[in-house]
Amino acid sequence: MEARVNYFGNAVAGKVMRHINSAGKVASDAGLPTATQELVKIRASQINGCGFCTDMHTKDAAAAGETPLRLNLVAAWREATVFTEAERAALELAEQGTRIADAAGGVSDEAWEGAAKHYDEDQLVALISLIALINAYNRINVINRQPAGDYQPGQFG
């Protein structure tokens, strides 16, 4: 599989990605645990069928010390016992925030309240932002048919 355009070598794409990456850096530095950030990015990427981002974030999470067991169970987090209540709340928010079209009311009050029990306002803003940003990255990569599998941890950061 080949990408439709060389997104990583295109001048316009480079400008767009610098802005998205800058927003991501602000959100990443807002105090949300790194493990939670990666789990959310992985789950949204799985839902969106973005192989490139799923590859990237599972590898980055593993390089940061995440266990293979937890990485293998992200897609089945509801049935898995290896995630904290806070992580489960973040994963629920990520799923509902990614599948907005599946629910007429968008993200449920229950999902929001679950996340708000575990995260302060800055962390909630970071969580909302990371969910929005990973969905943007997913869409860019899926539309472009960006191949997955060759990413090396830390390659873009």
C-alpha positions as a Python dict, from the first residue, in 0.01 Angstrom:
ca = {
    (1, 'M'): (0, 0, 0),
    (2, 'E'): (125, 345, -88),
    (3, 'A'): (11, 681, 43),
    (4, 'R'): (-191, 886, -202),
    (5, 'V'): (38, 1186, -150),
    (6, 'N'): (371, 1229, 25),
    (7, 'Y'): (211, 1402, 322),
    (8, 'F'): (535, 1408, 519),
    (9, 'G'): (724, 1576, 234),
    (10, 'N'): (462, 1828, 124),
    (11, 'A'): (512, 2195, 216),
    (12, 'V'): (142, 2266, 279),
    (13, 'A'): (104, 1950, 486),
    (14, 'G'): (413, 2047, 684),
    (15, 'K'): (253, 2378, 781),
    (16, 'V'): (-73, 2210, 879),
    (17, 'M'): (106, 1945, 1083),
    (18, 'R'): (319, 2203, 1268),
    (19, 'H'): (-1, 2367, 1396),
    (20, 'I'): (-168, 2039, 1489),
    (21, 'N'): (152, 1917, 1657),
    (22, 'S'): (182, 2244, 1852),
    (23, 'A'): (-172, 2201, 1983),
    (24, 'G'): (-89, 1841, 2070),
    (25, 'K'): (217, 1948, 2266),
    (26, 'V'): (11, 2191, 2475),
    (27, 'A'): (-245, 1920, 2549),
    (28, 'S'): (23, 1660, 2624),
    (29, 'D'): (191, 1891, 2874),
    (30, 'A'): (-130, 1966, 3070),
    (31, 'G'): (-84, 1701, 3337),
    (32, 'L'): (-283, 1410, 3195),
    (33, 'P'): (-91, 1086, 3264),
    (34, 'T'): (112, 972, 2963),
    (35, 'A'): (-35, 621, 2978),
    (36, 'T'): (-386, 766, 2961),
    (37, 'Q'): (-292, 984, 2666),
    (38, 'E'): (-158, 689, 2470),
    (39, 'L'): (-452, 461, 2558),
    (40, 'V'): (-696, 726, 2434),
    (41, 'K'): (-500, 776, 2112),
    (42, 'I'): (-483, 401, 2051),
    (43, 'R'): (-854, 347, 2112),
    (44, 'A'): (-968, 632, 1888),
    (45, 'S'): (-729, 513, 1617),
    (46, 'Q'): (-867, 159, 1641),
    (47, 'I'): (-1224, 288, 1609),
    (48, 'N'): (-1131, 500, 1307),
    (49, 'G'): (-936, 221, 1139),
    (50, 'C'): (-617, 425, 1131),
    (51, 'G'): (-337, 171, 1108),
    (52, 'F'): (-67, 438, 1099),
    (53, 'C'): (-175, 598, 1430),
    (54, 'T'): (-249, 262, 1593),
    (55, 'D'): (103, 151, 1500),
    (56, 'M'): (259, 476, 1621),
    (57, 'H'): (83, 498, 1955),
    (58, 'T'): (115, 132, 2051),
    (59, 'K'): (489, 153, 1980),
    (60, 'D'): (528, 484, 2165),
    (61, 'A'): (331, 344, 2460),
    (62, 'A'): (545, 30, 2470),
    (63, 'A'): (862, 240, 2454),
    (64, 'A'): (730, 442, 2750),
    (65, 'G'): (686, 121, 2951),
    (66, 'E'): (329, 16, 2875),
    (67, 'T'): (279, -359, 2904),
    (68, 'P'): (190, -585, 2611),
    (69, 'L'): (-109, -714, 2809),
    (70, 'R'): (-266, -370, 2841),
    (71, 'L'): (-187, -279, 2481),
    (72, 'N'): (-347, -601, 2360),
    (73, 'L'): (-662, -532, 2563),
    (74, 'V'): (-730, -170, 2465),
    (75, 'A'): (-991, -274, 2208),
    (76, 'A'): (-1170, -478, 2478),
    (77, 'W'): (-1115, -240, 2769),
    (78, 'R'): (-1468, -282, 2908),
    (79, 'E'): (-1408, -651, 2978),
    (80, 'A'): (-1045, -612, 3085),
    (81, 'T'): (-943, -580, 3449),
    (82, 'V'): (-606, -417, 3379),
    (83, 'F'): (-722, -56, 3345),
    (84, 'T'): (-779, 186, 3632),
    (85, 'E'): (-1116, 351, 3684),
    (86, 'A'): (-965, 679, 3565),
    (87, 'E'): (-833, 515, 3246),
    (88, 'R'): (-1170, 350, 3188),
    (89, 'A'): (-1343, 688, 3219),
    (90, 'A'): (-1097, 840, 2970),
    (91, 'L'): (-1148, 551, 2728),
    (92, 'E'): (-1526, 590, 2750),
    (93, 'L'): (-1497, 961, 2679),
    (94, 'A'): (-1263, 888, 2389),
    (95, 'E'): (-1504, 635, 2240),
    (96, 'Q'): (-1805, 860, 2270),
    (97, 'G'): (-1607, 1162, 2147),
    (98, 'T'): (-1490, 962, 1845),
    (99, 'R'): (-1829, 810, 1766),
    (100, 'I'): (-2025, 1136, 1787),
    (101, 'A'): (-2246, 1044, 1491),
    (102, 'D'): (-2353, 720, 1663),
    (103, 'A'): (-2541, 903, 1939),
    (104, 'A'): (-2791, 1180, 1873),
    (105, 'G'): (-2691, 1355, 2194),
    (106, 'G'): (-2315, 1333, 2139),
    (107, 'V'): (-2115, 1255, 2453),
    (108, 'S'): (-2338, 1146, 2741),
    (109, 'D'): (-2352, 1322, 3075),
    (110, 'E'): (-2255, 992, 3237),
    (111, 'A'): (-1935, 970, 3032),
    (112, 'W'): (-1848, 1330, 3114),
    (113, 'E'): (-1922, 1289, 3485),
    (114, 'G'): (-1714, 970, 3492),
    (115, 'A'): (-1414, 1155, 3353),
    (116, 'A'): (-1473, 1458, 3576),
    (117, 'K'): (-1448, 1234, 3885),
    (118, 'H'): (-1087, 1152, 3799),
    (119, 'Y'): (-944, 1454, 3620),
    (120, 'D'): (-918, 1824, 3705),
    (121, 'E'): (-1029, 2094, 3463),
    (122, 'D'): (-692, 2128, 3287),
    (123, 'Q'): (-671, 1752, 3245),
    (124, 'L'): (-1027, 1740, 3109),
    (125, 'V'): (-940, 2014, 2858),
    (126, 'A'): (-631, 1814, 2762),
    (127, 'L'): (-840, 1498, 2725),
    (128, 'I'): (-1098, 1673, 2505),
    (129, 'S'): (-817, 1825, 2298),
    (130, 'L'): (-628, 1497, 2257),
    (131, 'I'): (-945, 1319, 2148),
    (132, 'A'): (-1014, 1591, 1890),
    (133, 'L'): (-654, 1594, 1768),
    (134, 'I'): (-616, 1217, 1732),
    (135, 'N'): (-938, 1213, 1534),
    (136, 'A'): (-789, 1479, 1303),
    (137, 'Y'): (-467, 1278, 1262),
    (138, 'N'): (-672, 962, 1197),
    (139, 'R'): (-872, 1132, 925),
    (140, 'I'): (-563, 1269, 752),
    (141, 'N'): (-397, 927, 753),
    (142, 'V'): (-706, 728, 654),
    (143, 'I'): (-794, 966, 368),
    (144, 'N'): (-432, 955, 250),
    (145, 'R'): (-406, 576, 299),
    (146, 'Q'): (-90, 627, 502),
    (147, 'P'): (78, 285, 535),
    (148, 'A'): (134, 138, 881),
    (149, 'G'): (406, -77, 1028),
    (150, 'D'): (730, 112, 973),
    (151, 'Y'): (702, 368, 1254),
    (152, 'Q'): (988, 379, 1504),
    (153, 'P'): (916, 506, 1860),
    (154, 'G'): (992, 876, 1893),
    (155, 'Q'): (1026, 919, 1517),
    (156, 'F'): (822, 1239, 1511),
    (157, 'G'): (907, 1385, 1845),
}
